[in-house]
Amino acid sequence: MALFGQKKTSVGLDIGSGFIKLIEVDHSGDQPEVVRVVMRALLPDAIVEGEIMDPGLVADTVRDLVEEAGLKHKEVITAIGGHDVIIKKIDMDRMEEADAREVIRWEAEQHVPFDIKSVELDFQILNPEADGPQMEVLLVAAKRELVENKLSVLVGAGLQATVIDVDAFALHNGFEHNHPEGLEGIVALVNVGHETTNVNIMEDGVPILTRDVPFGSRKIRERLQRERGLTTEAAEEVVQGRTEMEDPVDFVRESAEEVAVGVERGAAFLMTQHPGAGLGRLYLSGGGGRIPGMAEALGSRMGVETRLVNPFERVPVRPDAPLNLVLDEAGPMLLLPLGLALRTP
């Protein structure tokens, strides 16, 4: 039985390189329900390649967003990602989780290319009920400085993090709530963010390979300005899907090529571990995924069925929840903060 006064809502806060996005979810009913959605653009270069260049500016933007949302509490769930986060599936001698926690730092030294004294570690046993002398473990390592910088921004904005998640896991969490058909076979969840594309390859719903590709919607905007002579504002309208491009085929195909190469490299590694396996379907999310024709171009290039993710396919949204955006347009950008907010409070 729940205790009186227990908090029934959770807030997912995604501090990205291009936008800050916030979603509040109410868990008190039969199913989670979105009660608040708000996002705001960051000034250029406030965050570059995941590194916070102007902590004060980012904290101010987060604070303004929280005030706009009218949050009644200041506890949030946020995430880290980028090249300073390592996610790797490893094999360990089978043991209880408590025992594994005692030896995980030694195991991590064999797999993490950072000074082990400077990282935060966590893990999850993927097959706890299986038999045999070995168990599969998903190892996560993040540079401590990355975590501390994120926490510092939250403190500057008057917030407190109850959970620090990982971008790839939050995306997976939002995905599995909305697309249960994607939890069968081998599928790829591809999130084209502002500066980075996250590729998450899953087998029967379990992440087996995660990698970041240095390509995002920022590069698409810059290419539109350089090759098509568009202004910054006009390029943004195209990326947001509000304006159609003239003769878009070649441009979209070139952008899809960069994404496809990143997916193929991940899939190639997968094939070495699972001979005869093949990618069955691809799901596309993020700002870059909304460019008209991107899903079709990527699907054609990869030779697999490609679908645009709808973060609210099976998670209802209250009519007054979106505060400063059109949900149908912004939807694919909101998978990550939704995945954070869906964490049980």
Secondary structure, DSSP 8 states (H G I E B T S, - for coil): ---TT---EEEEEEE-SSEEEEEEEE-SSSS-EEEEEEEEE--TTSEETTEES-HHHHHHHHHHHHHHHT-S--EEEEEE-STTEEEEEEEEE---HHHHHHHHHHHHHTT-SS-GGGEEEEEEES-TT--SSEEEEEEEEEEHHHHHHHHHHHHHTT-EEEEEEEHHHHHHHHHHHH-GGGGSSEEEEEEE-SS-EEEEEEETTEEEEEEEES--HHHHHHHHHHHH---HHHHHHHHTTSS--SS-HHHHHHHHHHHHHHHHHHHHHHHHHSTT----EEEEESGGGGSTTHHHHHHHHHTSEEEE--TTSSS-B-TT-BSSS-HHHHGGGGHHHHHHHTS--
